[in-house]
Amino acid sequence: MRVLFTTPILEHPAAGGPQLRIENSIKALSGACTLDLFYRAPRAHGLTPEALGYYQSLCKEFVLTEFSGLSRNRYIRKIQRTLAQDIRREARILIDHVDRFHIAAVWFGYGNISFPLIRHISRVRPGLKLICDTDSVWSRFILRELPLAGGLRRQAIRLSGLAKEREERLWVDLCDITTAVSEVDADYYRSIARRPDRVQVFSNVIDIDSYRQAPPPPADLQRPAIYLAGTFGHYHSPMDVAARWVLEEVLPLVRQSIPNLHFYIVGKASDKQFGHLRDPRITVTGTLPSVLPYLCNIDVALVPLHFESGTRFKILEAGACGIPLVSTTLGAEGLPAIDGKHLLIADTAGDFASAIIRLLNDRQLASELAANCRELVEQHYSIDSLARQARTILQCLEEK
């Protein structure tokens, strides 16, 4: 089967959950079918020649189309998108490729944000098999912030979440397959679908080989150390809320027992949100070419999320690197990770601080949890396991 994978996100080396999701999906699909890649790039897409060559090596045909027709003025750009000018253009180029190369199915990577394009293509080319690939249940991602919000923001969250729920109900029936990253997410999509059999699991995974050799630590790394990595987009984002919770409620409790503990905040826009901190025992790195020099050489990795959806690359990466973890219950959602076997789970500031202290003081326990988590990741969250899921999904399409 020849499949066209289309995505609005593409980066190599991949840094961050969405980018890892896309890159590893492409790797898995390239081993499961004849794959073409259609990158719906924003203006100044930023693909280096190395990245372009990398993705071309994984597919039969590579198509890049930029939103070059959109105005630089954000208000005019919003009007253009409302009129679906870019959507019609993308759809025309995509369908031309489908016809030219006899594509059997179009796989929409990061489908949560591609519904307008999916709907348009289904109208102009009925019968073309469509897969909406999701990295989370976006309505949950939005609505889970409600308990933390108030005033006008609370109302805006509610309206946005309900709008996304309506969209989800439409695409699960419109698409031939909707993928979910875990059985937790799949259960939600099945509950709103007329045909629950059209929902299939396509997990978040990592390329295990990329984590086998630990790089040397940064020259100024200080230990004992804890680590929080992610994308810190804005004040109300899940990672920003998580980081502030650790800084304000958890870290002071840990330092009562371990006063020299160093806290690393790593990832995109972390310096924008937390670069003002002047504590010599806190390092904020901003965007890095790779998080591995930090992740592979710290003592405990943190996943202190209070709202979000999907499954965490943070846990998969720390597991692959053999680093013990403390997570909230929601942070470990969708993964078969067991408290006390693969990681420690805690939901209050006091319990989270106690779990960190326990792992820092009990290195045998920390080593056992890290080894068990690594085994879990290697057995169930590799590119090979994702390729098997891809073959199952494509077989379901062929049988329709």
Secondary structure in CASP SS format (residue, H / E / C, confidence):
PFRMAT SS
TARGET T0000
AUTHOR 0000-0000-0000
METHOD secondary structure of the structure
MODEL  1
M C 1.00
R E 1.00
V E 1.00
L E 1.00
F E 1.00
T E 1.00
T E 1.00
P C 1.00
I C 1.00
L C 1.00
E C 1.00
H C 1.00
P C 1.00
A C 1.00
A C 1.00
G C 1.00
G H 1.00
P H 1.00
Q H 1.00
L H 1.00
R H 1.00
I H 1.00
E H 1.00
N H 1.00
S H 1.00
I H 1.00
K H 1.00
A H 1.00
L H 1.00
S H 1.00
G C 1.00
A C 1.00
C C 1.00
T E 1.00
L E 1.00
D E 1.00
L E 1.00
F E 1.00
Y E 1.00
R E 1.00
A E 1.00
P C 1.00
R C 1.00
A C 1.00
H C 1.00
G C 1.00
L C 1.00
T C 1.00
P H 1.00
E H 1.00
A H 1.00
L H 1.00
G H 1.00
Y H 1.00
Y H 1.00
Q H 1.00
S H 1.00
L C 1.00
C C 1.00
K C 1.00
E C 1.00
F E 1.00
V E 1.00
L E 1.00
T E 1.00
E E 1.00
F C 1.00
S C 1.00
G C 1.00
L C 1.00
S C 1.00
R C 1.00
N C 1.00
R H 1.00
Y H 1.00
I H 1.00
R H 1.00
K H 1.00
I H 1.00
Q H 1.00
R H 1.00
T H 1.00
L C 1.00
A C 1.00
Q H 1.00
D H 1.00
I H 1.00
R H 1.00
R H 1.00
E H 1.00
A H 1.00
R H 1.00
I H 1.00
L H 1.00
I H 1.00
D H 1.00
H H 1.00
V H 1.00
D H 1.00
R H 1.00
F H 1.00
H C 1.00
I C 1.00
A C 1.00
A E 1.00
V E 1.00
W E 1.00
F E 1.00
G C 1.00
Y C 1.00
G H 1.00
N H 1.00
I H 1.00
S C 1.00
F H 1.00
P H 1.00
L H 1.00
I H 1.00
R H 1.00
H H 1.00
I H 1.00
S H 1.00
R H 1.00
V H 1.00
R C 1.00
P C 1.00
G C 1.00
L C 1.00
K E 1.00
L E 1.00
I E 1.00
C E 1.00
D E 1.00
T C 1.00
D C 1.00
S C 1.00
V C 1.00
W H 1.00
S H 1.00
R H 1.00
F H 1.00
I H 1.00
L H 1.00
R C 1.00
E C 1.00
L H 1.00
P H 1.00
L H 1.00
A C 1.00
G C 1.00
G H 1.00
L H 1.00
R H 1.00
R H 1.00
Q H 1.00
A H 1.00
I H 1.00
R H 1.00
L H 1.00
S H 1.00
G H 1.00
L H 1.00
A H 1.00
K H 1.00
E H 1.00
R H 1.00
E H 1.00
E H 1.00
R H 1.00
L H 1.00
W H 1.00
V H 1.00
D H 1.00
L H 1.00
C C 1.00
D C 1.00
I E 1.00
T E 1.00
T E 1.00
A E 1.00
V C 1.00
S C 1.00
E H 1.00
V H 1.00
D H 1.00
A H 1.00
D H 1.00
Y H 1.00
Y H 1.00
R H 1.00
S H 1.00
I H 1.00
A C 1.00
R C 1.00
R C 1.00
P H 1.00
D H 1.00
R H 1.00
V E 1.00
Q E 1.00
V E 1.00
F C 1.00
S C 1.00
N C 1.00
V C 1.00
I C 1.00
D C 1.00
I H 1.00
D H 1.00
S H 1.00
Y H 1.00
R C 1.00
Q C 1.00
A C 1.00
P C 1.00
P C 1.00
P C 1.00
P C 1.00
A C 1.00
D C 1.00
L C 1.00
Q C 1.00
R C 1.00
P C 1.00
A E 1.00
I E 1.00
Y E 1.00
L E 1.00
A E 1.00
G C 1.00
T C 1.00
F C 1.00
G C 1.00
H C 1.00
Y C 1.00
H C 1.00
S C 1.00
P H 1.00
M H 1.00
D H 1.00
V H 1.00
A H 1.00
A H 1.00
R H 1.00
W H 1.00
V H 1.00
L H 1.00
E H 1.00
E H 1.00
V H 1.00
L H 1.00
P H 1.00
L H 1.00
V H 1.00
R H 1.00
Q H 1.00
S H 1.00
I C 1.00
P C 1.00
N C 1.00
L C 1.00
H E 1.00
F E 1.00
Y E 1.00
I E 1.00
V E 1.00
G C 1.00
K C 1.00
A C 1.00
S H 1.00
D H 1.00
K H 1.00
Q H 1.00
F H 1.00
G C 1.00
H C 1.00
L C 1.00
R C 1.00
D C 1.00
P C 1.00
R C 1.00
I E 1.00
T E 1.00
V E 1.00
T C 1.00
G C 1.00
T C 1.00
L C 1.00
P C 1.00
S C 1.00
V C 1.00
L H 1.00
P H 1.00
Y H 1.00
L H 1.00
C C 1.00
N C 1.00
I C 1.00
D C 1.00
V E 1.00
A E 1.00
L E 1.00
V E 1.00
P C 1.00
L C 1.00
H C 1.00
F C 1.00
E C 1.00
S C 1.00
G C 1.00
T C 1.00
R C 1.00
F H 1.00
K H 1.00
I H 1.00
L H 1.00
E H 1.00
A H 1.00
G H 1.00
A H 1.00
C H 1.00
G C 1.00
I C 1.00
P C 1.00
L E 1.00
V E 1.00
S E 1.00
T C 1.00
T C 1.00
L H 1.00
G H 1.00
A H 1.00
E C 1.00
G C 1.00
L C 1.00
P C 1.00
A C 1.00
I C 1.00
D E 1.00
G C 1.00
K C 1.00
H C 1.00
L E 1.00
L E 1.00
I E 1.00
A C 1.00
D C 1.00
T C 1.00
A H 1.00
G H 1.00
D H 1.00
F H 1.00
A H 1.00
S H 1.00
A H 1.00
I H 1.00
I H 1.00
R H 1.00
L H 1.00
L H 1.00
N H 1.00
D C 1.00
R H 1.00
Q H 1.00
L H 1.00
A H 1.00
S H 1.00
E H 1.00
L H 1.00
A H 1.00
A H 1.00
N H 1.00
C H 1.00
R H 1.00
E H 1.00
L H 1.00
V H 1.00
E H 1.00
Q H 1.00
H H 1.00
Y C 1.00
S C 1.00
I H 1.00
D H 1.00
S H 1.00
L H 1.00
A H 1.00
R H 1.00
Q H 1.00
A H 1.00
R H 1.00
T H 1.00
I H 1.00
L H 1.00
Q H 1.00
C H 1.00
L H 1.00
E H 1.00
E H 1.00
K C 1.00
END
